[in-house]
Amino acid sequence: MLDTAALNNLLAQPQKIVITTHHKPDGDAMGSSLGLYNYLIQQGHHTTVIAPTDYPDFLSWMPGNEEVIIYTEKTAQSATLIADADIIFCLDFNNLSRINEMGELVRAATAYKIMIDHHLEPEDFDDYRHWDINACAAAQLVYSFIVDILDNKKLINKDVATCLYTGIMTDSASFRLPNTTSAVHRVVADLIDTGAPNSRIHELVYNSASENRLRFLGHCLSNCLEVLPEFNTAIITVNKHDLEKYDVNTGDTEGIVNYALSIASIRLAAFIVERNDKVKLSLRSKGDFPANEICKLYFSGGGHRNAAGGQSTASLQEVVNQFKLILPEYKKLLIQ
């Protein structure tokens, strides 16, 4: 294991560094990764961001994005970079299964593994851990890693600030979630003062939808939404034919579950979508309702209390039926 002094000594000289994050990266995954990337290259480190899979186009504008390697598109090159790395940063995930087949490559690598994450129950694969389940985003932890652990705030420039702001903004649902504390707002204020163009970032992330995506959203709300008032729960169910009809791309389903949660009486919302090989669930909840518990116990997943995900190899209808059968167990929490 590395202690903080050893880590600082290691980073005092240029290293071969790989940064990776979870599959189907979201705004926090790419914001934290590119924020750290833009910090490290200032010190002469040979740094590469490797995403396990593709990610939404609305994140492709961030500084450094043109240098990102997607593992599924450049498998051999990615494997070589991982094997040759001196340090591998693992951001916004804490279990190697979250990076698919890359996981075993990272596990086998001789590099020091540094985890920066805010999810529950980390796997013990890392040599250094900057971990806090109360942080609202991995990007917030990258900020504190640079400022508090490495004592190098002066290297948070506009590019770093822009990426970290994006990560915090997206994972806090535009600063709406309960873990958006005063400390988070102070970090965000510092990032804006450093040059993060906050209104422009919001525009690029949230106001760049395709026409197909908007029509798909309308379809979801008009035809796929089911409200269960006896459980204060709403479900949006989407089959793979809907995905094909509306030419749904990576990122087009992101955030749709929040529309179901926005109904006044709703405490639990589910977005259940049929993919080619499995059914994916995205749960959101209000207050102290444990969405992550449902995903962990029943759908091979997990996450945060109010934002969690899972999956199943059962059919779409079987998954929907299973989800509904679970609700009576949680009725007291849902109707309080």
C-alpha positions, 0 to 999 in steps of 0.5 A: 500500500502507498501512503500519502508521502510515498504517493507524492514522491511517486508523482514527483517524477514523470510516470506512465499513467492510465486513467480509467472509469466505469463502462458507459461513462456519464458526466462525472466519470468523464469529467473526473477522468479528464479533469485529472488528465488535464492536471497530470499532463501539466507535470509531464506525466505520460497520461492516457484516459481509457474508457471501457466503452463509448459515451454520450456525444454531449460529453465529447467537447470537454478539454482533452476528449480528443485524446481519449481511447475507447477500449472496445475500439482499440483493445490491443493498444489499451491492453499494452498501455495498461500492462506498461503503466506505472500508475492506474487511476480508477475513477468513479468505480470501486469494483473491477467488474465495472470496467468489463473485460478491462478489469482483469487487465487492470488487476494483473497490471504491475502498476500502482492502482489508485482509487478515487470514488464515492460508492459503497463497498469498495473491492480491495484491489487498490494501493491507494484510496481516496474514497468518501461515500458522502461526496456528491461526485468523483469529480469533487474527490479529484478536486480534493485529491489535487488540493488536499492530498497533493497540495497542488491547487495552483495547477487547477487551471481552466481546463481542469476546472471545466471538467471537474465542474461538469462532473459535479454538475451532472452527478448532483443533478444540477446541484439538487441532490441532498449531498450538494452541501455548502462544501460542494458549493465552495468547490464549485465557486472556486472552479468558476473563479478558475475559469469554468464557464458554468452557463456554457457547460450547462448549455452543452450538456443539457441543451444539445439533444437531437430531435429523435431524443426529444421525440423518444422522451415524449414517447416514454412519457406518453406511452411508457409511464405507469404510475402506481399510486398505492406505492407512490412509485412510477415506472417507465418501461422501454423495449428494444423496438422503441430504441430502434424506432427512435434511433436511440444512441448512447446517452439518450436515455440518461435522466429520463427516470428523473421525469417520473420522479418529478411527479409530486407524490412519487418517492420511487421511480424506475426506468426499465429498458430492454437491451440486446443482451439484458434488461437494465434498471435505473432507480431514483428515490426521494428522502431516505428510501434505499433505491440501492438496496433494491438493486443490490438484493434483486438486480445484481447492482447497487449505487447510492441511496437515491440513485442506483442501477441494476440488471437482469437476464430475464425478459423485460416483462419478467423484470417489470413483474419482479420489480412490482412484486418487491414494492409491498415489502417497502410499502411503509417507506414508500407511503410515509 
